Every structure is written in C-alpha cells, then in structure tokens.
Amino acid sequence: MDYLSDIEAYAAAHPTEALLRYVAELFPGGVRFSSSLGEEDQVLTDMIARGKIGIQIFTLDTGRLFYETYELLDKTTARYRIPVDVFYPEAAAVEALVRSRGINGFYDSVDNRKACCQVRKVEPLARALRGARVWITGIRADQSANRHEMPVVEWDEARQLYKINPLLHWTLPEVGAYIQRYNVPYNTLHDKGFISIGCAPCTRAIEPGEDPRAGRWWWENSQKECGLHAVK
C-alpha cells in the first residue's frame, strides 16, 4: 500500500482524466478498467481513448446480456479503435450451475442468484485482474447505499491491488452532460428506463422516483450487489 496516500492526494486535487493518466504512468501496463458498458463506464472509456491513456479495458460477458449491450460493445470498439478484452465464464462451471440449479434458478433464492453471479461474473473478474496493480471502476456513490460508503481510492486486500473509483462523486446529470458533450455512444436501453443494466433476466426498467438499482434483481430484498464489489 506504499502509494495509497499519494494516489488519494492526487485524486483529491486533480480532475478525473488527469487521475487516470497519473496511475497509468505510475503503474505502466498494470492498470485495468472493468467496464460493464454502463453510462459511467462509457465516460471513462472515452477519456482513456481520447487521451491515449495506457489503461487496459475489459468487460465481462456473462452469456446472458441484452442484445443492446452487445451492440454497444461493437459500436464502442468501432468508434474508438481500441481493444476491449472480453472475459467469459468457464463453460464447465456454467454447465454444472445449470445442471444443479436450473437455467433460471436465480429466481428461486438469493443463494442461487449469488451462485450464478459467482460463476458468470466474480470468477471471470478474478482472471481479468490477474497480475494487475490497479483496478479502475465506474462506480458512483449515489447508485446505492453500499456504494455511498466507498472511497475514491482504496487498497483491495483480497485482490492485492489498488481499487480506484474515479467517478465516485459524479452525479448522473454530470455523466449525461459528458456523454452529450462528447457524443459518447451509450446503451439505448437507458432511454427506456433502464438505469443500471446487467444480465437480461435480472434487469428491468425502473419507475420514476425508484432507486437507480431497483431494476436489478427486483424480486429480492437483499442489497443490490453481485459480489464484484464488497458489501459493508
């Protein structure tokens, strides 16, 4: 954790794009950005691409994403002409999951849903971050109560790397303004009430006034996290 205070100080005094460049230069070849292709992630992708910042971008394909998400991935790579590495769940693990819990078993219990997220998201993330020194995310504080408690910069003890949430204090209107200003490609489902977009069977549009993550695993009363980010 030798660099934690340095990164925290830099993040507090500089804009987002400068912070991305700083950590990329501090850890050359060791910074990875996990994009779910949400609006926030598209903002960071735009900054990385336009600024030619040396950060590797990757996304997780669970095998159950919306068509619109795949379409956006195609548009993003075509627009910016930079690679976005795609990590998939292990086929044998998916087969075992479906065999033991059913193709849509995640609707039956929180335990089943978490098991599905573990196979389709958490394990692929671990492979994607193998060897990384820094993990960049598109998390914003007002997305959920859990995320409101997260810091901009932290040491991830479990993964032994620095985790940085550079857009943590951005608001949704600020994200939208950036997208409009730079004509950033975004998921068309956002225009249909889908604020937080995950797997197709586990995501619905939200009603006016609902919590931004109310459309994720809407049949549950548990915290709206899949296991990628620690719940405190």
C-alpha positions, 0 to 999 in steps of 0.5 A: 500500500506504499502509494495509497496516500499519494494516489488519494492526494492526487485524486483529491486535487486533480480532475478525473482524466488527469487521475487516470493518466497519473496511475497509468504512468505510475503503474505502466501496463498494470492498470485495468478498467472493468467496464460493464458498458454502463453510462459511467463506464462509457465516460471513462472509456472515452477519456482513456481513448481520447487521451491515449491513456495506457489503461487496459479495458475489459468487460465481462460477458456473462452469456446472458446480456441484452442484445443492446449491450452487445451492440454497444460493445461493437459500436464502442470498439468501432468508434474508438479503435481500441481493444476491449478484452472480453472475459467469459465464464468457464463453460464447465462451471456454467454447465454444472450451475445449470445442471444443479440449479436450473437455467433460471434458478436465480429466481428461486433464492438469493443463494442461487442468484449469488451462485450464478453471479459467482460463476458468470461474473466474480470468477471471470473478474478474478482472471481479468485482474490477474497480475494487475496493480490497479483496478479502475471502476465506474462506480458512483456513490449515489447508485446505492447505499453500499456504494455511498460508503466507498472511497475514491481510492482504496487498497483491495486486500483480497485482490492485492491491488489498488481499487480506484473509483474515479467517478465516485462523486459524479452525479448522473446529470454530470455523466449525461452532460459528458456523454452529450458533450462528447457524443459518447455512444451509450446503451439505448436501453437507458432511454427506456428506463433502464438505469443500471443494466446487467444480465437480461433476466435480472434487469428491468426498467425502473419507475420514476422516483425508484432507486437507480438499482431497483431494476436489478434483481427486483424480486429480492430484498437483499442489497443490490450487489453481485459480489464484484464489489464488497458489501459493508 
